[in-house]
């Protein structure tokens, strides 16, 4: 069960109480601005249980909603190799294991619930719909890009908005608060132009547009958009209007950003005239006005720092010199710990390797690290 809220005074504080939480269910806050939480797990007994969820905003305003959850007794497995019984497909001890083991005899019974072919781009999910850009025929008979929202249950189209008769190669960059931020690519007369635009997901209207050629690095934080379109610029944009709240046109970083608890973690670059080389360093900027809160010492050799994720006030970033993941205090920049060098862990050289991604659990207690070496092997 997913709980979401829309408002202004971030961050929110969630509190859940009730006997439902003592029977195998967990209440978890999902994202860094605290606008989404979930109730998940497997109930350990049948019955009716209560749950009270209280939400408090940054100014102390709060509201409480009470829920009653009814858990029915589980049916008895039939023991047949029947893929129509999804309740037994969890692979747990004591369940119908014949349904969870793929063999040459049963793999042919697997079929997708729905599929879609054609010109598709990576999709983003928002409130039960999966949004992507699809290339389709417009009302004039020509073809162009559409912003399309499909049901995650059956793939049916619930929302469709043309991005323009000559739009081709557009891409969704972010979705939040009922607004999709889209990089719209238009081809006309042999020329390709770009704009960044915000579209309402309620009626498809274009709320704003900016004449930027790219928006490589985008992070949503409530009703604000932290953006770096390249060309030595970083700033904060009002998601609803496209108005620039603050900007820094002297920014010399890479544009990669992570935001949590009012601090923007990004990568700065320092020019060394002696070696004629740019050297990376991690820095924290105030989300309020973009001023520098902290800055690390620049690296002593070329390499690309990269902020990966944040949970609470902990930032995870890559250190290209030591080939490690670092955990930092997001408010001060202090390094709390580092992972071992990959060469120590796997017994291989670190040349050509890179940490490509990191996933942080909702409670912040577990991280999954993914690294790639020059021979294309991966380790988790």
C-alpha positions, 0 to 999 in steps of 0.5 A: 500500500502506497501513501503519498502527499502533496504540499509545500512545507517539506520535509514531512515526518510520518508516524504509524501506529496500530496492531497491524504493525505487529503482524508482519507489516512494516511502514517505510518512508521511501523518498528523501523529501518524505512525500511517499511511504509504504505499508508492506510485508506478509501478514502472519495471521488472518483478522482485522487490524488497525493502522493510524498514520500521522503526517506532520509538515516542517511547520508543525501542522499535522493530520491523522488518518485511520485505517482498518485492514482485513486479512483473509485466510490463505487458500490451500495450495492445489499442488498443481503446476498452475501459473494462474495462482499468483498467491503461491508464486513467492517461492517461500517454504511450504508454498506450492514450489512447483509454481516457482521453479522454471523448467522446460515443461512450464516456462512456456506457460509464462506470458506478460500481463501486457506489452507494448512495441514501437518507439519507446523511451524509458518510463517513469511511474507516477500515481499508478501510471507509467509515463513515457514518450511514444512516437505516434500519428498526430491529428494532422496525419503526421508522426510526432512524439506523445507524452503517454501515461499507461496503466501499470496493471494492464497497459491501457492508455489513460493519458496522451498529450502531443508534444508537437507535430514535429517533435521527435526524440523527446525524453521525460527527465522527471515527474512529480507533483502532477507535472512532467518535465520533458526535453522536447526535441523538434525537427523542422526544415532539417534543423533540430532544436530543443526546449525544456518544458513542464506539462500538467498530468491532469489536462496535458497543458504546457505550463512552462518552457525554457530554451535549454538544449539539455537538462542532463542532471535533474533532481526533484525536491517537492515543488522545486527542480534542481537543474544543471543544463550544462554550460556552467550553470546550476539553479533551482526552478519552481516546478509549477511555473518554471520560474528560476528561484536562484542560479549560479552562472559561474558554476564550473562543476559536472552538473551531477547533483543529489539533494537531501535535507536542504543540501545539494551535493555536487561536483566542483572543478578546480583549474590548475594552471601549472598542469593545465588540468581540471581537478574534481572536488565534492561540494555542498550547496545550500538549497535555499540560495545556492551558496557553498556550504562545504567543499572538499580538497581537490583531487591530486590527479585527474578523475571523476567524482560522482554523487550517487545517492543520499538517505537522510543526512548521509551522502554516497559518492565515488572516489575515482582515485581510491576506487571506492564508495564514500559515505559522507555527512551531507551537512559538513562533507566529512567522510564517514567511511569508505568501501575497500578498493575493488582490487582488495575485494576481488583480487583484480586490478582497478585500472579501467573500473568504475562504480556505476551505481548504488542503491540505498534501502528505504531505512538507510541501513543497507546499500547495494554497490555495482561496479564494472571492470574493463573486462565488462564483469560486474560485481554486486 
